[in-house]
Amino acid sequence: MRTESTRCCVVGGGPAGMMAGLLLARQGVEVTVLEKHADFLRDFRGDTVHPSTLELIAELGWIEEFLKLPHTRMRDVTVSIGGRDVTFADFTRLRVRCPYIAFMPQWDVLDFLAGKAATYPSFRLLRSTSATGLIMEEGRVTGVRAATADGPLDVRADLVIAADGRHSTLRDVAGLESRASSPPMDVLWFRLPRRDDDRMPFFQRGQGALVAIDRGEYWQLAYTIPPGAFAELKEAGLPAFRERVAGLAPALRDRVGLIDDWDHVHQLTVRVDRLPRWHRPGLLCIGDAAHAMSPAGGVGINLAVQDAVATANLLGPVLRRQAGVPGEDALARVQARRERAVRVTQAFQVRILRDLYPKKAADDTAAHVPPIFTAFKALPPLRHLMGRFIGLGVRPEHIGKP
């Protein structure tokens, strides 16, 4: 058994974990990030970089370098129902340096953050290191037990941050139980080649609902289905599924034949939950470990990054002190600052947007116009408010001083 020590151990090298580790190291805090994979190359991860996150990168002075990475830009969200289009969110009036959503592979984003973090001497990233449990002493979390290729490892820390996602190992080990909401849909991810003359709304409804993300050389497509309906679609067969996709996106009809095996279709089971309590002595959960979001609007990554910024701003000054150990009151302040944004966003995803998605596999969603579509059609100024809600969130955070 090897043992190492650090001021803060962050478990999970996703957006929340990498941003928290980077910002703490920027303040001079000794921080170790544990990432269970050898690299960040995992497909069909969230790839939206919202205006609020772009603004954070601009505040750090890295935006020009960041935007040199391959990406596409979306300045508004257009929803199409039965051939009728309406702009659902407009980001162009946001008072930020980048008033758009950038679509960028998440592995590029994480590689960028990891590279910047590595320039700080107090930062360390341990790859292929999987957290297996917590070290407890007198009722307080004092470190993390992990498995590595070289054998077991104990990382002692004054603070452990669980940023290990919606299936968080540390959250479960700590006995923190979440409250689940009923998710509005599951998602089937797949991709088809893109041509320069393709024109498609971002969100289309008909026999199901389809989200189209322009990834340059291909379309990343998300076919939304009622929770648990994938088995019914598979029983109907691939030809029927291809016809559903072609009906929603006629521009792709000549390419849907490339979906020739269900192995090309990846199911994402949507989970929406929230911890009533994000912490216990020595441990703080952030991002999906504290609140799993629906993929609607891609706001889960945005909220995770905002959690990380608030964590660094509130706890970094404590950890910088030679003997400073964040107490429960300090951890509670992070939750208090971020919880309202989470509650409001989840309520919007689960209640307001529910009518945009099919209720059953055979549902023709173009046959019933959801109230929210009617409202945005009648009141165009709502698109700017929605642009702010999606693009910046309820309580956008800002980078604190190092």
C-alpha positions, 0 to 999 in steps of 0.5 A: 500500500502506497500512501501520498498526502495532499491538501485537496484530493479531487476525484474525477477528471471531468469538467467539474473536477478539472476546473476545481483542480486547476483553480485551486492550484492557481491559488497555490493550493496543493491538489491531486486529481484522480482520473480513472481512465488513461485519457479523456477520449470517450465518445458521446460525452457532453460537448457544449461549452456555454457562454458562461464557461467561455467567459470564465476562460476569457477571465483566465486570459486563455480564450483566444488560445481555446478558440483555436481548438476545432469547434462549431458555434450556435448563436440560437436554438431553433425548434421545428414542430410539424414544419413550423420553426421558432427560435427558442433561445437567442444568445446574441444579446448576452453581454459576454465576449462569446455570445454563443454555444461552442460545440467542442469534443469534451476530450479537447476541453479536458486536455486544454484544462489539464494542460493549463493546470499542469503549469502550476507546481502544486497540481498533480493529475493521476490517470488510471487511478480509480477511487474505491473508497474513503479513509475515515478517522473519528467521523471525518473523511481524511482521504481516498483509497484508490486502485492503480496499475501499480497496486492500491494507493491511499491519498491523504487529504484535508479535503476530498472533492467528489466530482466523479459523476452521476454514478459517484462511488464516493457519494455512495460510500459516504452514505449521501442519498439523492432524491430523484425526479422523473426524467422526461426522456432517454436519449439514443446517440448516433452520428451520420456524415454531414455535407456543407449544404445540409440545413437542419433545425437544432430540435425537430419534433414529429414521430419522436424528437431529434436533436442535431448537433453540427460537429463539422464533418458529421452530425451528432444526433440525439433521438429522444424517447420515453424512458425505457422505450428502447426495447420497443424500438429495437423490436420494431427493427432498424428499418423502422428506426431509420424511417423515423430519423428520415421523417424528422430529418429529410436531408439525411434520408440518403444517409440513414442506411448507414445505421446498419447495426444497433451497435451504432446507436448508444443509449443514454439513460437519463437521470435527474436527481439531487443530494439534499446534503452535498457534504459531510466532514472532509467531503464535498460533492459537486457537479453530477455527483451532487445533482445529475441533470437531464441533457436538455440544453446541455446545461449539466456541464455548465452547472458543474463548471459553475460549482467548481468555480464557487468551490475554488472561490469559497474554499481556496482561501481556507486551504491556502492557510498553512493549517486551514481545514474547511469545516462543515460550515464552509462546505455548506456555504458552497451548497448554499451558493449553488443549490438554488441554481440547481433546483430552478434548472432541474424544475425547468428541465423536468416540468416545463420542457416535458411537453417537448418530448414523446410520451410513448414510442408511437407518439407523433409529437407534431400532432400536439403543440406544447404550450411552451412552443406557443408562448415563444411563437407569440412572445418573441422577446422570450427567446432572449430571456431563454438565451440568458437562462441557458447560456449563463444560468441562474447564478453565473460565477466568476474567477476569483483572484489567485 
